[in-house]
Amino acid sequence: MASAAAKKSKASPGKQLTYAEAQGALERSLVQLQSEDLEIERLPELYAEAMGYEKRCLEVLQQVSQEIQQLDPENLSLSPLAQPEA
Amino acid sequence: MELPSYSVRQLNEAIGVLLDRGFAPRFLLEATVIKPVLKKGHLWLSLSDGDASIPAVIWASSLSRLDYRPGDGDGVTVVGKLNFWAARASLSVQVLDLRPSLSTVLRRFESVKAILDAEGLLAIERKRPLPRFPRAIALLTSVPSSALADLLRTAQQRWPSCGLRVVAIPVQGEVEAQICRVLDQLEDHWQALGIDAVVLARGGGSREDLAVFDGEQLARRLARCPVPVITGIGHEDDITVADLVADQRAATPTAALVALLPHRQEELNHMEQLGRLWRQQIHGTLHREEQRLMAGRQGERRRWAAQRYLERRQLPLAGQSALLQALAPARLLRRGYSILRNRQGQVLRSGAGIEPGTEISAQLSDGVLQLSVQAWQPETNGEA
């Protein structure tokens, strides 16, 4: 039985998970890993899944540069924001 | 004493000079606006405090610069100067700047609040939860401004992975329509921009400065915004209609982002703690499984040992069985031996004492012979 998180990620191959998606998938994997009914044969697969989701979460958390864009109030076209002077 | 003598013109000019010399060139005046009328671009009105009144005018040149257009009955604070027309000895206040008074602002606040409340737009049930980990948010504030600087700094400190879409808006004066136009566009494009929430922010100022955020049309735009709205307007004690209709109100722009964005370091700590926990749990699961397997193997070893023991025991038994088979009476009978029994069925091991004529039986391999004893001849050792 594949986890819901796995299904979700497998349903959109190549899609970079957002932090919320990766964190939610990680929580679901952990619930399964902690289940009393867990079959030992499923452990390696779930472990690999959890590791993948955790890796994605840490990637997001370790990001330090912030994407800042200014929208033109008249047409909402995106343009880099000139940083306000200190 | 000789009385001074003037012509009317001289008198009026003298009054004008006196006013010029004896009265402050600028002054503040708290008053209520009475019957404002626009004529040829100039706004004519009376200013009153209920007991007294004075005519006033806002020249077209000043009127175009004002953020606020007073209505009849509005309480206002005026920056003014006296105008004296000598030709008619006419005195009026020339309005240089004008702001709604706190009472006017609060009256409008109460009025709009009542309208929206009656429609249920301020109901708690309408409040949507803020996204837990927003991908991108729109920041609606003045650019550049200290509020924007606070927002950018706080976002960088808390959650750098959240994209920021900054939309410059005017935040004071008669600018409600401009803010509404921005919100209208966001309503159409929020998905394309990946926006999960909207922050409406303005730095501190007087309550009167925040009056634009009491606008009814602005409130309606905020109420129908497709993503949650959080406000951070003015100071801790300032509540505007926008605050009431928003999904969440924060006291300041910084507080709005603190409420909206998770803290990166706290989340990192949580993730590390969680990582240790679930690895320990997996380790525990594996350890229990190993114990279970070990217990199974020990049982197997015990069974194997028992089997070996039995096998060792079975080998001598097999020898004994062969011996027993070799010694079996049937085998001897087949070889020609016979077993003699008396009539009581007792095996005869000696002929001594058996009288001639005694009936005995002889067991052969294939039957029983009934015999009658004729004589007993004992054998003696050495005589045979």
Chai-1 contact restraints between the chains, C-beta under 6 A:
chainA,res_idxA,chainB,res_idxB,connection_type,confidence,min_distance_angstrom,max_distance_angstrom,comment,restraint_id
A,T18,B,R135,contact,1.0,0.0,6.0,A-B,restraint_1
A,Y19,B,F133,contact,1.0,0.0,6.0,A-B,restraint_2
A,A20,B,F133,contact,1.0,0.0,6.0,A-B,restraint_3
A,L30,B,W278,contact,1.0,0.0,6.0,A-B,restraint_4
A,Q34,B,Q281,contact,1.0,0.0,6.0,A-B,restraint_5
A,I40,B,E289,contact,1.0,0.0,6.0,A-B,restraint_6
A,C57,B,M271,contact,1.0,0.0,6.0,A-B,restraint_7
A,V60,B,S161,contact,1.0,0.0,6.0,A-B,restraint_8
A,L61,B,R264,contact,1.0,0.0,6.0,A-B,restraint_9
A,L61,B,E267,contact,1.0,0.0,6.0,A-B,restraint_10
A,L61,B,L268,contact,1.0,0.0,6.0,A-B,restraint_11
A,Q63,B,P160,contact,1.0,0.0,6.0,A-B,restraint_12
A,Q63,B,S161,contact,1.0,0.0,6.0,A-B,restraint_13
A,V64,B,P160,contact,1.0,0.0,6.0,A-B,restraint_14
A,Q66,B,Q156,contact,1.0,0.0,6.0,A-B,restraint_15
A,Q66,B,P160,contact,1.0,0.0,6.0,A-B,restraint_16
A,E67,B,G163,contact,1.0,0.0,6.0,A-B,restraint_17
A,I68,B,L164,contact,1.0,0.0,6.0,A-B,restraint_18
A,Q69,B,R165,contact,1.0,0.0,6.0,A-B,restraint_19
A,Q70,B,V166,contact,1.0,0.0,6.0,A-B,restraint_20
A,L71,B,R165,contact,1.0,0.0,6.0,A-B,restraint_21
A,L71,B,V167,contact,1.0,0.0,6.0,A-B,restraint_22
A,P73,B,V167,contact,1.0,0.0,6.0,A-B,restraint_23
A,P73,B,A168,contact,1.0,0.0,6.0,A-B,restraint_24
A,P73,B,V182,contact,1.0,0.0,6.0,A-B,restraint_25
A,L76,B,Q185,contact,1.0,0.0,6.0,A-B,restraint_26
A,L76,B,H189,contact,1.0,0.0,6.0,A-B,restraint_27
A,L81,B,V166,contact,1.0,0.0,6.0,A-B,restraint_28
A,P84,B,P144,contact,1.0,0.0,6.0,A-B,restraint_29
A,P84,B,A149,contact,1.0,0.0,6.0,A-B,restraint_30
